[in-house]
Amino acid sequence: MSRELTTKQQTFLQVLFGEAEGDYTRAKTLAGYSDTTNGLEIVRSLKDEIVELTREYLLKIPTLHNV
């Protein structure tokens, strides 16, 4: 990730791929965003970072050939 992210944005990304197990609404809450914050707006603003982290995540999953 090349741009500067806020602490909440960084936390959102960390928990999205961890404790929230991909649930952006749960990640929003865990990251400390208010209930009135639009979760889809968070996702839209972090789209590039989410795509990058998704690629990294998928590369860690063993392929069927390696099982």
Secondary structure as GFF3:
##gff-version 3
##sequence-region A 1 67
A	DSSP	alpha_helix	7	16	.	.	.	ID=ss1
A	DSSP	alpha_helix	24	30	.	.	.	ID=ss2
A	DSSP	alpha_helix	39	45	.	.	.	ID=ss3
A	DSSP	alpha_helix	47	60	.	.	.	ID=ss4
A	DSSP	three_ten_helix	64	66	.	.	.	ID=ss5
###
